[in-house]
Amino acid sequence: MEIVIRGDKMSTKKILLINPNQLKPVVCPIALDYLASSLKGKGYAVDVLDLAFSPNFKTLVRDYFEKNSCQAIGVSIRNVDDCFWISSDFFLPRIKEITDYIRSRTEAPIILGGTGFSVMPERILKFFELDLGIYGEGEDSFLSFLEVIRDERRYPSIPGLVYRTEGGFRRNPAKNVDLSRTIWLTRDAIDNERYFQEGGMGAIETKRGCSKTCIYCLDPLCKGRKVRLRQPRNVVDEIEIMLGKGINYFHLCDSEFNLPYHHAKAICEKIIKRGLAGRIFWYTYASPSPFTHELASLMKTSGCEGIDFGVDSGSDEMLKRLDRDFTSHDLVRTAKICQQHDITFMYDLLLGGPGETNRSLKETVDLMKKIKPSRVGVAIGIRIYPGTRLSEMVLREGSLENNKNLYGKIKGNEDFFEPIFYVSSSVGEKILAYVNTLIGGDERFFLPTTEEVTDNYNYNNNSILVNAIKKGYRGAFWDILRRVHESE
């Protein structure tokens, strides 16, 4: 069996990092790559055990610990579930099987982390029956923890550390990483070349954090509300490193690429100045406002192949309820700009939220048909996560079991640990059928489904995508599906 390990030779300061994400297509664990660079910069030897490519994690883990020992083990949890009502696939029990088996093979401490873990760290540690985790960014905090690893008296000094005490769990305030300083990233801790071959693109961050106040979103909770920018020169240096590995399609993993606007411009200008235009192709998420002809031109010239705009709704009333800071007029304007600059773009919808009605659904679908995005992604039902304003609103309404807007694991799940979805009682369970009727076979729309079809907007074990990437398709998953669909 193929052993998927990348790392350094034996060292008394050896750290093992584990990617437990086994979804297909594979998704590059960029956080582990960045964390490994931080650890190596301080003299630690780092191994990465990547379970994304291994169907039998027990064999991989057993073989590793028969030949290696380590000081500590970091396990990155990217997602707790797939966020889709129709499938409601809950990932944590499978990841717990992995950590349980690791505990049976070694006494080294296991530290959980990652965006998914940061959603509800204490609850996840309790479920996993583990004692340690890092909330928020790990590059600095993990290093600080390793310096005092056996001295529990110093745990209160570690930013973002979550640890078990006699009275329960304690969470230290997180501290943001200073992204403005020059960071040299070799991007060699994970097999980025293989991720490109099996996942279709590389991954780059240009900043972290989100200052928006959307009622359902986790990004401000997990990544911080303060937007922190990387130096454009540093970002493009990293792109060139990846290009040297044969990776020429990228996803810029920012919450919203064009926020702030000046930083997006600077990234594009630096790519062009470095002579990378025409050599790289990239995709990103963006807000429909601010978006201008100037930025569209720069993005197109610098190699942007597609933009995914998270617009949620075409109803101004619903946009206000979700606390979005743009209007339907912005959607119309942004669509025209993309079309004039020949930029492929998708509008992502999130339907069924508080106050959703058949009228607002029709208003949204009608607008999408009118302005004609290249594709429209449709997610139905909003996954409620703890700490969001949506979760607070639901809890104020009283008993979950008596709330007619909720679907999923309702009983005994008041902390929203397992998937619970909000679907306005005004539309209820018939929302999917009604939306399908409104769409009326328009091929621009992607809907989540459990079937193997080219308009399946659920990327969780999507065989259509896996096979397309094997055939040589590259780029964002939504655009690969678009091109496969158009080729049929």
C-alpha positions, 0 to 999 in steps of 0.5 A: 500500500502507498504510504503518504508521508512527507517530512523530515528525518528523525529529530528529538523536536519532531512534530507530526501534522495530520490531515484527516480530510478524506473527501473526493475530490481532494482539497489542499490542506493549505493550513497544514502547509503554512503551519509546517513552514512556521514550525520548520522556521523555528527548527522543528522537524515536521512530518505530514501524514496525509489521509486524503490519499489513503483509503485505510488510515489504520494501516498508514498510522500503524506503519508510521508509528512503528518507525517514528516517534514525535513530540506532539501531533497536530490534527487539522479539522477543516469542516465539521459537516458538508453544510448541505441540508439534502445530505447532512453529512456529519464528518466528526465521527469519522475523524474521531475514529482516526484520533482514537486509533492514533491514541492507541498507537502513541502517548504523544499529546494530540492537539486539534485545530483548524477552521472546523475545530474553531467553530466549537472547540470545547464541544469538539474536544469533549466529543473526541475525549481529548484535552488540547486544541488551538482556536483560530490561527495556529502558526504562532500559538502552536509554537508557543504551546510546544515551548511549554508542552509539559508545563500545564502551569503556563497554559494560560499564557498560550494565545488561542489554547483550549485545554481541559481543567478540573472545572471544564475547558478553558479557552484563552483569547486568540492572537492574530498572526501578523501577516504584514511581515515577510513570510517565506513559504516553501510550500513543500510540507504537503504534496501540492503536485499531487493535490493539483493532479487530483484536486485540480488547483493549488491554493493561496491566501492573500489575507485573513479575517472578515469584518462583515456581519452576515447572520449565519457566517463563521468566518469572522468567528474562526478567522477574526473580524479584523482583516489582515493583509499579506504583502502582495510581493510575498503572495506573488513569490508564493505563486511563483514557488507553486508555478515552479512545481508545475501548478498553474491553476489557483484558488485564492482562498480569501473570504472576499478577494475584493475586500479591501478593494485596494489590496485586490488591485495590488495583487493583480498589479503585482502578478502582471508586473512579475510577468505571470499573466498568461502563465497562471489562471486563478479563481476566487470568491468576491463580494458584488460590491465594491466591484468596478470595471477597473478591477474587472480589467485587472483581474482578467489581465492577471489571469482570473478565470472565474469569480464566485460571488456570494450573493445569497438572494436576489430579494432586497428584503432577504438581503437585509434580513441576512445583513448583507451590505449590498442590494439587488441593483449591485447584482445587476451592475456586477453581472454586467461588468463581468459580462463586458469583460468576458469573465466567467462568474457564478452567483451563489444563493443561500435560500430558506433563511428567516422570512423567506417566502415563495414570493422572495424565492420567485423574485430571486430566481427571476432576477438570476434568469434576467441577469444571466450569470454564467452559473447559479449555485443554489444551497437550500437551508442554512446550517446553523452554527453556534456563536452566529447571530442566526443561532442566537436568534433561534435560541431566543425563539425557545425550544428547538423541538417546537421551532417549525423553521428547523430541520435535522438533528433537533432533539438533544442538540441545543448547542447545534453540534450536529447539523441543524438547518434553518428553512423558513416555515413559510416555505417549509419542506416543499422549498426544493420542489418549488425552486425546481419549478421556478428554475424550470430546467434552466441549465445555468442553475446548480442544485445539491443532490445525491445523484451523479449528475453534472449540475450537482453542487455538492462537492462531497465525494463528487464522482463527476468532478473526480473523473473530470479532473482525472481527464485533465480539467483544472480550476474551481469545482463549479467551473469544472462542472460548468465545462463538463456540462457544456461539453455533453 
